[in-house]
Amino acid sequence: MDAYRYPEYFDIAFAVEDAAREVGFFDAAIRRFSGVPVRRVLEIACGTAPYLEEWHRRGYRYCGLDLSPAMLDNARAKASRLGIVSDFVAADMRDFDPGKIGAAELAYVLLGSIYVGSNREFLEHLDHVADVLPPGGLYLLDSVVWFQLFGGRRRAWTRQRGGITVRMSYRAEIIDAIAQTYYECVTLDVDDHGAAQRIEGRVPTKFFFPQEFLCLVEASRFEFVGWFNDFDLTAPVTPQGRHIAILRRR
C-alpha cells in the first residue's frame, strides 16, 4: 500500500481515538480468558504502534510486527522518543520466523489487517502465531470477519493534527467472488500546511464469513472463545460495529 510509505499521514488518518479504552478491553480479556500470565504482547500489522504507550503504562512489554520499513522506522522513533523499551520485527504475517519474534502471551491484529490470499494462507498464519504463544495464550482479531454481507464497504472521515489535514476514503473492490478476494482501496487526500497531494493504494486480500472463520479456527491450534462488539465484553454481537474474535491457543 502506497499509504504505508507515508507513516506521518497514515498515523493521522488512523489515529486511535481512545487507546486506553481499547487496551482496557484487551486487559479485561486477559483477566477473563487467558490461561497464562501475560507479560509481553505482539501486535501484528502494527503500523506506527499507536498502542505502544498505553501497553507500557499498564506494565506490558510491546512487540510490533509489520512489513513496511517506513512504518517500523516511525514506530521505533516513537518508542525512542518516549523512552520505552520495545521490540519491532520486519516480516510478512503469512510467513514469519517465530524465533525472531520471541515468546509473547497475547497477540492481536486490528482493523481487519489480515492480508492473506486464501484459507490455506490464513491457516499458515494461525500456525505461525500459535508458535509464538504458549498454550492458553490469546489471539484477538478485530474486524477480520464480514458480518454484513451487503453494502457497508465504503467509509470516509477527516482528521487533523499540527496543521495537517487528512481525508481518508476506503472501499472494497471484489477481485474474485469465488476465491473471496478483494482489493482494500485506501485514498489519503492530504493538505500539509497548504501543500496538497493524493496518496492511493490497493492491497489484495481475502474476506471471511462467520461460519467459514469458525471452521478454519477449528482446524487450527486455537479454540474459539467468542465474538465481542466494539471493545465491550458485555455488548451483544450485531451485524454492525467492530467485531473482535477471541481465540485461545490449545
N, C-alpha and C positions, 0 to 999 in steps of 0.2 A: 504494500500500500504506500503510495507516494506520501500520504499524510504522515507516515512514520518517519519520514526524513525531516519533519519539522516538529520536533517534540515540544517546543515552546508554544506553538499554536494548538497542537493536539492537547496539551495539558490544560489550556484554557477551555477548549471546546468540550472536553470530557471531564472537567473538574468535578470532584466529588462534593456534593452539597453538604453532607453530614457524615464524615468519616467516623466520628465517634459512635453514631447510631449503628452504622453498618458493621463496624468491627465489634460493637457491643453484641450484635446478633451472632457473629461468629463465636464470641466469647461464651454466650449463653448456650450455643450448640455444643461447644466443647464440654461445658459442665454437664449438659444433659445427655449427650450421646457418645462422647469419646470414651474408648476403652483404655486409654493410656494418658498419662500426664503430657501436656503439650508445652514444649519449651521453644520450638523452632517451627516457623510457618513458611510455606512455599507458595508464592503467587505465580501462577502460570500466565503467560502473556501479560507481564507486569507493567509494560509501558514505562511511564515516568514514576512509578511506585508511589501513587497518591496515598496509600495506606501505611507507608513506612513509619511515619512519625507516631501515628496512633498505636500501631502494634508495639513500638518501642516504649511508649508511655505506659502500656499495660504490662510490660515486662517480658515480652516475647522477642526472640531474635528473628529477623526478617531475611528471607532469601527470595530473590526475584529471577525468573527465567523469561527471556524474550529473544526473538530472532533478530531484532533491529539494533545494530550498533549505536545509532543515534539516540534511541530511547534509553539504552543502557548507560550511555555516557551521561545523559541528563539525570538518570536515577542515581548514578554513582556520585555525581556532583552534588545532588541534593543531600545524600547521606553524609558526604564530607562536610558540607556547609552546616548541617545540623549536629555534626559530631556523633553520628550513630554508626556503631559497628554493625555491618550487614554484609550480605553476600549477593553477588549478581553473576548469572551464568548466561552466556550467549549460546543458544541451542534451539533446535526445532522441536516443538512439543510432540511431534509424531515419532521422533527417534532421538532421544537424548540419553546420555550416559548417566545413570543414577549415581555412579561413583563420583561424578563431578558436582552433583548437587549436594550429596551428603544426606544424612538422616534428617527427616522432618516428621513431625507427628500430625500435622494438618496441612492439606493442600487446598487451593481454591482457584477458580477462574471466574472472571466477571464479564458481564455484558455480552454473553454468548461467544466469547473469543476462543472457541474451539475450531481450529482450521484444519479439517480433515476432508478427504475426498470420498470416503467410503466407510461402511460399517467395520470393515477389516482394519482400516487405519485407526478408527476410534477404539477398537478393542486393543490394538497395539499401544495406543496412547494410555489407556487404562492400565495396561500391564506395566508400562514404564513408571506410572505414578505409584502403582502398588509396590514396585521395587524400592521406592523412596520411603514409603510409610511402613510402620510396624503393624502387626495385627491389632485391630481396634482403632487405628488412626482414621481420621475423617477426610473425605474429599467433597467439597462443596462446589456445585456448578450452577452458576447464575445465568438464566435466560438462554440456555442451550437448546431446550425443547420448545417446539412450536405448539402452543396450546390453541392459538387462534388459527384456524385453517384457511380463512378467507379474509383478505384485507389486513390492515394494520401493519403493513410492512414499509411504511413511509413515515419518517419523523424529521422534525427540524426544530432548531432552537438557536438562540443567540446569547453569547456570553461575552463579558468584558473584563479586562484586567490591565491595569497600568497603561491605559491609553491605547490598548489593542482590542479591537472588536472582532470576534469570530462568529460567523453564522455557519452552523453545521447542518447539512442535509444528508439524510440517509434513505436508501431504498434498497430493496432486494429484487434482483432480476434473475428469473429462473434460467438456468443453463440446460438442465436435463431433468424433466419431471420423473422419468423412470429411475434415474440414479439419485434423485432428490438432491441435486446440486444447484447452487445459485451463486451469483456474484453479490457480494456485500459491497455496495457502492457508497462511498463517502465523498462529499464535497465540502471543502472549507473555503468560505469566502471571507478573506481577511482584510481588515483595514488596520494597518500598523502605522499609527500616527500619520494618517493621510495617504500612505502608500498601499494601494490595493493590489491584491493578487488572488487568484483562484487555484486551489490545490485539489486535485481529483485523484481518486484511486479506486480500483476494483480488485477484490480478493475473492477467488473461488473457494467455496466451502460447501458443506453438506448440512441439510436440515434434518431434524429428528422429530418424530411424532411420539407422544407419550408411551404408548404400548410397545412400540419398537425400542425405545430407550430402555424400558424396564426389561425387555428380553435380552438386550445387549448386556445390561448390568448383571443379569442372572448368569450369563455365560462368562463373566469376568471373575476376578478375585475379590470383588466387592459385593456387599449386600446393600440393598436399598433400604434406607431408613425412613424417608418420607419427602413429600413436597411441601414447600413453605412459600408464602406470598410476601413480597415487599419487606423483607428483612424483619419478619414478625413470626415468632414461633407459634402464636395463637391465631394467626389470620387464616381463614378458610381459603382453600385453593379455588380460584375462579379463572376463567379464560383470560381476563385482563391482569395487568400488573407484571411484576418481575417474579418469575418462578425460580426458586432455588431448590435444587435436588441435593439431598444429603446422602452420601454413600459412606459405608464403613468397611474398612479393609478386613477381609476374613482372616 
